[in-house]
């Protein structure tokens, strides 16, 4: 439910930003954009207290600076988040190796990345994260921002039985957590790295 609410916030920003760029409402709607979760959430092995990683994939007329800093009449996304009653702990990190906005939505921690593609339109229903052509003409920050969702989707596509894979990965994560050897922050494999091992 939280992800649905956040998607609504994202979609409103996409529409508003496109219209402030001079698009009509119809053109703004057609240009689209979409948010894709990745990491343990996308793999289907996240816990109730786990954070959610996601990337906002935007069409070419919406620049990274507009998303992180605001540009002309376009409001930065973190400012939109700060005005939402269910959002707290908003921390934009635009200069990180992989630029990110960290925040809590209804108490759930999110890391939201931004990827600006060279496409004029992004259809959430048909967009395929695994198509290499989507990375054509993009900068390194966008490539890095797309890595997470591409890796997670590739893992799910590669395993012969997704449910068995998820059961194994949950067991490996539990084993690693109980022994204090889990988490990228601590120098140990995280969910996706363990997913590669489990796959």
C-alpha positions as CSV (number, residue, x, y, z in Angstrom):
1,X,0.0,0.0,0.0
2,X,2.8,2.4,0.8
3,X,4.4,1.8,-2.6
4,X,1.1,2.5,-4.3
5,X,0.8,5.8,-2.4
6,X,4.4,6.8,-3.3
7,X,3.8,5.9,-6.9
8,X,0.9,8.4,-6.9
9,X,3.2,11.1,-5.5
10,X,5.8,10.3,-8.2
11,X,3.2,10.4,-11.0
12,X,1.9,13.7,-9.8
13,X,5.5,15.1,-9.9
14,X,6.1,13.7,-13.4
15,X,2.9,15.3,-14.7
16,X,3.5,18.7,-12.9
17,X,7.2,18.8,-14.0
18,X,6.2,18.0,-17.7
19,X,3.5,20.7,-17.7
20,X,5.9,23.2,-16.3
21,X,8.3,22.3,-19.1
22,X,5.5,23.5,-21.5
23,X,3.8,20.2,-22.2
24,X,0.0,20.1,-22.5
25,X,-1.8,17.8,-20.1
26,X,-2.2,15.1,-22.8
27,X,1.5,15.3,-23.9
28,X,2.6,15.1,-20.2
29,X,0.5,12.0,-19.7
30,X,1.8,10.4,-22.8
31,X,5.5,11.1,-21.9
32,X,5.0,9.0,-18.9
33,X,7.8,7.9,-16.5
34,X,7.7,5.0,-14.0
35,X,9.1,3.9,-10.7
36,X,10.6,0.4,-10.4
37,X,11.6,-1.2,-7.1
38,X,14.7,-3.4,-6.9
39,X,16.8,-5.1,-4.3
40,X,15.3,-7.5,-1.8
41,X,11.8,-6.0,-2.3
42,X,11.9,-6.8,-6.1
43,X,13.3,-10.2,-5.4
44,X,10.3,-10.9,-3.1
45,X,12.4,-11.6,0.1
46,X,12.1,-8.3,2.0
47,X,11.2,-8.3,5.7
48,X,8.5,-6.1,7.3
49,X,11.2,-3.7,8.6
50,X,13.3,-3.6,5.5
51,X,13.9,-0.5,3.5
52,X,12.8,-0.3,-0.2
53,X,15.1,0.6,-3.0
54,X,13.5,2.1,-6.2
55,X,14.5,4.0,-9.3
56,X,12.4,6.7,-11.0
57,X,12.8,6.3,-14.8
58,X,12.0,9.5,-16.6
59,X,11.9,10.7,-20.2
60,X,14.6,12.9,-21.7
61,X,12.9,16.2,-21.1
62,X,13.2,15.8,-17.3
63,X,16.8,16.3,-16.2
64,X,18.5,15.0,-13.1
65,X,18.9,18.6,-11.8
66,X,15.2,19.1,-12.0
67,X,14.6,16.1,-9.9
68,X,17.2,16.7,-7.2
69,X,17.5,20.5,-7.2
70,X,14.6,22.0,-9.1
71,X,15.0,23.8,-12.3
72,X,13.1,27.0,-13.2
73,X,9.5,26.4,-12.4
74,X,10.0,22.7,-11.7
75,X,10.0,21.8,-8.0
76,X,12.6,19.4,-6.7
77,X,11.1,16.1,-5.8
78,X,12.5,16.2,-2.2
79,X,10.6,19.5,-1.7
80,X,7.4,17.7,-2.7
81,X,8.2,14.9,-0.3
82,X,8.8,17.4,2.6
83,X,5.3,18.7,2.0
84,X,3.7,15.3,2.3
85,X,2.1,14.5,5.7
86,X,3.3,10.9,5.7
87,X,6.9,11.6,4.7
88,X,9.8,12.3,7.1
89,X,13.6,12.2,7.3
90,X,14.0,13.5,3.8
91,X,17.7,13.6,2.8
92,X,18.7,14.3,-0.9
93,X,22.2,13.2,-1.8
94,X,22.7,14.5,-5.4
95,X,26.5,14.3,-5.4
96,X,26.7,10.6,-4.3
97,X,28.3,8.1,-6.7
98,X,24.7,6.9,-7.3
99,X,22.6,10.0,-6.6
100,X,19.7,9.2,-4.2
101,X,16.9,10.7,-2.1
102,X,16.6,8.9,1.3
103,X,13.3,9.3,3.2
104,X,10.7,7.5,5.3
105,X,7.1,7.1,4.0
106,X,4.7,6.0,6.7
107,X,7.7,4.8,8.7
108,X,9.2,2.7,5.9
109,X,12.6,3.8,4.7
110,X,13.1,4.4,1.0
111,X,16.2,5.0,-1.2
112,X,14.9,6.6,-4.5
113,X,17.3,6.9,-7.5
114,X,16.7,8.8,-10.7
115,X,17.4,7.7,-14.3
116,X,16.9,10.0,-17.2
117,X,16.7,8.0,-20.5
118,X,17.0,9.3,-24.1
119,X,13.4,8.3,-24.9
120,X,10.7,10.9,-25.4
121,X,8.2,8.5,-23.7
122,X,8.3,5.9,-20.9
123,X,5.3,3.6,-20.8
124,X,5.1,1.9,-17.4
125,X,3.2,-1.0,-18.9
126,X,5.6,-1.9,-21.6
127,X,9.0,-0.6,-20.4
128,X,11.5,-3.5,-20.2
129,X,14.4,-2.8,-17.8
130,X,16.5,-5.5,-19.4
131,X,16.6,-4.0,-22.9
132,X,20.1,-2.7,-23.5
133,X,18.8,-0.1,-25.9
134,X,17.4,1.8,-22.9
135,X,20.9,2.6,-21.9
136,X,21.8,4.1,-25.2
137,X,22.8,7.7,-25.0
138,X,22.6,8.0,-21.2
139,X,25.3,9.2,-18.8
140,X,27.1,7.1,-16.2
141,X,24.9,8.2,-13.3
142,X,21.9,6.9,-15.1
143,X,23.6,3.6,-16.0
144,X,24.5,3.1,-12.3
145,X,21.0,4.1,-11.2
146,X,19.5,1.5,-13.6
147,X,21.9,-1.3,-12.4
148,X,19.8,-2.3,-9.4
149,X,16.5,-3.0,-11.2
150,X,18.3,-4.6,-14.1
151,X,20.2,-7.0,-11.9
152,X,17.1,-7.9,-9.9
153,X,15.0,-8.5,-13.0
154,X,17.8,-10.6,-14.6
155,X,18.1,-12.8,-11.5
156,X,14.3,-13.5,-11.5
157,X,14.4,-14.2,-15.2
158,X,17.4,-16.6,-14.9
159,X,16.3,-18.8,-12.0
160,X,14.3,-21.9,-13.0
161,X,11.9,-21.8,-10.1
162,X,11.2,-18.4,-8.5
163,X,9.4,-19.6,-5.4
164,X,12.2,-22.1,-4.6
165,X,14.8,-19.4,-5.2
166,X,12.9,-17.1,-2.8
167,X,12.7,-19.8,-0.1
168,X,16.5,-20.5,-0.4
169,X,17.3,-16.8,-0.3
170,X,15.2,-16.1,2.8
171,X,17.1,-18.9,4.5
172,X,20.5,-17.6,3.5
173,X,19.5,-14.1,4.6
174,X,18.3,-15.4,8.0
175,X,21.5,-17.4,8.5
176,X,23.7,-14.4,7.6
177,X,21.7,-12.0,9.8
178,X,21.9,-14.3,12.8
179,X,25.7,-14.5,12.4
180,X,26.2,-10.8,11.9
181,X,27.5,-11.2,8.3
182,X,24.8,-9.5,6.4
183,X,24.6,-6.0,4.8
184,X,26.5,-3.9,2.4
185,X,26.9,-1.1,5.0
186,X,29.0,-3.5,7.1
187,X,31.1,-4.8,4.3
188,X,29.2,-8.0,3.9
189,X,27.0,-9.3,1.1
190,X,23.5,-7.7,0.9
191,X,20.3,-9.1,-0.5
192,X,21.1,-8.9,-4.2
193,X,24.6,-10.3,-3.7
194,X,23.2,-13.2,-1.8
195,X,20.6,-13.5,-4.5
196,X,23.3,-14.1,-7.0
197,X,24.8,-16.8,-4.8
198,X,21.4,-18.4,-4.2
199,X,20.4,-18.2,-7.9
